[in-house]
Amino acid sequence: MNIWKQLISAPLGGASWILNAILLAAILCNRRLRAKREYWLMMALSCADFSEGIASFIGAVYRLPFYYSDTACYAYTTPLQCMVLPHNIIWRWSDTATAFMLVATALDPKEVVIVFVYGISVLCMLYAWIMPIQLQIAGVKLQAVCGTGGLIDKVYTQVIKYATGAMSALSVLIHLFVAYKVRIYMKRMAAMTNFGEKPKISKRELKFTITSLIKGWEI
């Protein structure tokens, strides 16, 4: 079961990592895109997805040799050595950043929200280190595969798991509602244009709403 999980995580994580890297590079290399606020918000979402993707890819590549080895169960290491692995460091941050960023940009798409959500994710990442430090002090050894079970506090893991799922679902519901309102607005806008009235929403904002909705479904 664990082998299949890693075999699936490696290509999916790699694809997410590469595609989001392309998106980030496209925005950063284009001066016109960098000047638009909507694309900065999209960069914030892509950055979180990029982190999640690269962590999944590195984690799968790291763990697969242990699952294929007959002697892996006899290899042990310390909790802090597990925590400083690249994928574990990134995962602790991206666990919350991805889903919470989707909700934050849906409710109030402003730059200050990005800083707030990223700050909350950093605090969650720091909190996740409490149990590994306690285990390290107690002299506990863990299997070198460094799975989250036994390394991260179980209550914390469950809270983050269900909170992330709830935030992902909430972001989709919010954007579905927005998409519904956009559909109604587009009909009204067509009628308003006939009377010479200026639309109150730009095409850039409409595109950002639809793109955010798509990214919400990806989670």
C-alpha positions as CSV (number, residue, x, y, z in Angstrom):
1,M,0.0,0.0,0.0
2,N,2.8,2.4,0.9
3,I,4.7,1.6,-2.2
4,W,1.7,2.4,-4.4
5,K,1.1,5.6,-2.6
6,Q,4.6,6.8,-3.2
7,L,4.5,5.6,-6.9
8,I,1.5,7.8,-7.4
9,S,2.8,10.7,-5.4
10,A,6.1,10.9,-7.3
11,P,4.6,11.7,-10.8
12,L,1.7,13.7,-9.5
13,G,4.0,15.8,-7.3
14,G,6.5,16.2,-10.0
15,A,3.8,17.4,-12.5
16,S,2.4,19.9,-10.0
17,W,5.9,21.1,-9.2
18,I,6.9,21.6,-12.9
19,L,3.6,23.1,-14.0
20,N,3.4,25.6,-11.2
21,A,7.1,26.5,-11.8
22,I,6.3,27.3,-15.4
23,L,3.4,29.5,-14.3
24,L,5.5,31.3,-11.8
25,A,8.3,31.8,-14.4
26,A,5.8,33.1,-17.0
27,I,4.5,35.7,-14.6
28,L,7.9,36.8,-13.3
29,C,9.4,37.1,-16.8
30,N,6.6,39.2,-18.2
31,R,6.6,42.8,-17.0
32,R,3.0,43.4,-17.9
33,L,1.8,40.4,-15.9
34,R,4.0,41.4,-12.9
35,A,2.3,44.8,-12.8
36,K,-1.2,43.4,-12.4
37,R,-2.5,42.6,-8.9
38,E,-4.5,39.6,-10.0
39,Y,-1.4,37.8,-11.2
40,W,0.4,38.5,-7.9
41,L,-2.5,36.7,-6.1
42,M,-2.2,33.9,-8.6
43,M,1.5,33.7,-7.9
44,A,0.8,33.3,-4.2
45,L,-1.5,30.3,-4.9
46,S,1.0,28.8,-7.3
47,C,3.8,29.2,-4.8
48,A,1.9,27.1,-2.3
49,D,1.0,24.5,-4.9
50,F,4.6,24.4,-6.1
51,S,5.8,23.8,-2.5
52,E,3.3,21.0,-2.0
53,G,4.2,19.4,-5.3
54,I,8.0,19.5,-4.8
55,A,7.6,18.1,-1.3
56,S,5.4,15.2,-2.5
57,F,8.0,14.4,-5.2
58,I,11.0,14.6,-3.0
59,G,9.2,12.6,-0.2
60,A,8.2,9.8,-2.6
61,V,11.7,9.6,-4.1
62,Y,13.2,9.5,-0.6
63,R,10.8,6.8,0.8
64,L,10.6,4.4,-2.1
65,P,14.1,2.8,-1.6
66,F,13.1,2.1,2.0
67,Y,9.9,0.3,1.0
68,Y,11.7,-1.8,-1.6
69,S,14.5,-2.7,0.8
70,D,14.3,-5.9,3.0
71,T,16.4,-4.3,5.7
72,A,14.8,-0.9,5.8
73,C,12.9,-1.8,9.0
74,Y,16.2,-2.1,10.8
75,A,17.4,1.4,9.9
76,Y,16.7,4.0,12.6
77,T,17.4,7.7,13.0
78,T,16.6,10.6,15.4
79,P,13.4,12.7,15.2
80,L,15.2,15.9,14.4
81,Q,17.1,14.3,11.6
82,C,13.7,13.3,10.1
83,M,12.4,16.9,10.6
84,V,15.3,18.5,8.7
85,L,14.7,16.5,5.6
86,P,13.7,18.9,2.8
87,H,10.3,17.4,2.1
88,N,9.3,17.4,5.8
89,I,10.3,21.1,6.2
90,I,8.3,22.1,3.1
91,W,5.3,19.9,4.0
92,R,4.9,21.5,7.4
93,W,4.4,24.8,5.7
94,S,2.5,23.8,2.6
95,D,0.0,21.7,4.6
96,T,-2.0,24.8,5.5
97,A,-0.8,27.4,3.0
98,T,-2.4,25.8,0.0
99,A,-6.0,25.5,1.2
100,F,-6.1,28.6,3.4
101,M,-4.7,30.7,0.6
102,L,-7.6,29.6,-1.7
103,V,-10.1,30.7,0.9
104,A,-8.4,33.9,1.8
105,T,-8.2,35.1,-1.8
106,A,-11.8,34.1,-2.4
107,L,-13.1,36.1,0.6
108,D,-10.7,39.1,0.5
109,P,-8.2,39.0,-2.4
110,K,-5.7,41.6,-1.1
111,E,-1.9,41.5,-0.7
112,V,-2.1,41.7,3.1
113,V,-4.1,38.5,3.2
114,I,-1.2,36.7,1.5
115,V,1.2,37.8,4.2
116,F,-1.4,36.8,6.9
117,V,-2.0,33.3,5.5
118,Y,1.7,32.6,5.0
119,G,2.4,33.8,8.5
120,I,-0.2,31.4,10.0
121,S,1.4,28.6,7.9
122,V,4.8,29.4,9.4
123,L,3.3,29.3,12.9
124,C,1.8,25.9,12.2
125,M,5.1,24.7,10.8
126,L,6.9,25.8,14.0
127,Y,4.3,24.1,16.2
128,A,4.8,20.8,14.4
129,W,8.4,20.8,15.8
130,I,7.3,20.6,19.4
131,M,6.8,16.8,19.5
132,P,10.0,15.9,17.6
133,I,12.0,18.1,20.0
134,Q,10.4,16.3,22.9
135,L,11.1,12.9,21.4
136,Q,14.7,13.9,20.7
137,I,15.2,14.9,24.3
138,A,13.7,11.6,25.4
139,G,16.2,9.7,23.2
140,V,13.5,8.1,21.0
141,K,14.6,6.6,17.7
142,L,12.4,6.4,14.6
143,Q,12.5,4.4,11.4
144,A,14.7,6.1,8.8
145,V,11.8,6.2,6.4
146,C,10.6,9.2,8.5
147,G,6.9,8.9,8.1
148,T,4.7,11.4,9.8
149,G,3.2,8.7,12.1
150,G,5.0,8.9,15.4
151,L,6.9,12.0,14.4
152,I,4.2,14.6,14.3
153,D,1.6,15.0,17.1
154,K,-1.5,12.9,16.1
155,V,-4.0,15.5,17.3
156,Y,-2.2,18.3,15.3
157,T,-2.1,16.0,12.2
158,Q,-5.8,15.3,12.4
159,V,-6.7,19.0,13.0
160,I,-4.6,20.1,10.0
161,K,-5.9,17.3,7.8
162,Y,-9.6,18.1,8.4
163,A,-9.1,21.8,8.5
164,T,-7.3,21.7,5.1
165,G,-10.0,19.5,3.7
166,A,-12.7,21.9,5.0
167,M,-10.9,24.9,3.7
168,S,-10.5,23.3,0.2
169,A,-14.2,22.5,0.1
170,L,-15.1,26.0,1.4
171,S,-13.0,27.6,-1.3
172,V,-14.7,25.6,-4.0
173,L,-18.2,26.5,-2.6
174,I,-17.2,30.2,-2.5
175,H,-15.9,30.2,-6.0
176,L,-18.9,28.3,-7.3
177,F,-21.1,31.0,-5.8
178,V,-18.9,33.7,-7.3
179,A,-19.0,31.9,-10.7
180,Y,-22.8,31.8,-10.5
181,K,-22.9,35.5,-9.7
182,V,-20.5,36.2,-12.6
183,R,-22.8,34.3,-14.9
184,I,-25.8,36.5,-13.8
185,Y,-23.6,39.6,-14.1
186,M,-22.5,38.8,-17.6
187,K,-26.1,38.6,-18.7
188,R,-26.8,42.0,-17.1
189,M,-23.6,43.5,-18.5
190,A,-24.7,42.7,-22.0
191,A,-28.0,44.5,-21.4
192,M,-26.3,47.4,-19.6
193,T,-23.9,47.9,-22.6
194,N,-26.8,48.5,-24.8
195,F,-27.8,51.5,-22.7
196,G,-24.3,52.9,-22.6
197,E,-23.5,52.0,-19.0
198,K,-19.9,51.1,-18.0
199,P,-19.4,47.6,-16.5
200,K,-18.2,47.6,-12.9
201,I,-15.9,44.6,-13.2
202,S,-12.9,44.1,-15.4
203,K,-12.3,41.1,-17.6
204,R,-9.1,40.5,-15.6
205,E,-11.1,40.1,-12.5
206,L,-13.4,37.7,-14.2
207,K,-10.5,35.6,-15.5
208,F,-9.0,35.5,-12.0
209,T,-12.2,34.3,-10.5
210,I,-12.5,31.5,-12.9
211,T,-8.9,30.5,-12.6
212,S,-9.1,30.5,-8.8
213,L,-12.1,28.2,-9.1
214,I,-10.2,25.7,-11.3
215,K,-7.3,25.7,-8.8
216,G,-9.7,25.0,-6.0
217,W,-11.0,21.9,-7.8
218,E,-7.4,20.8,-8.2
219,I,-7.0,20.6,-4.4
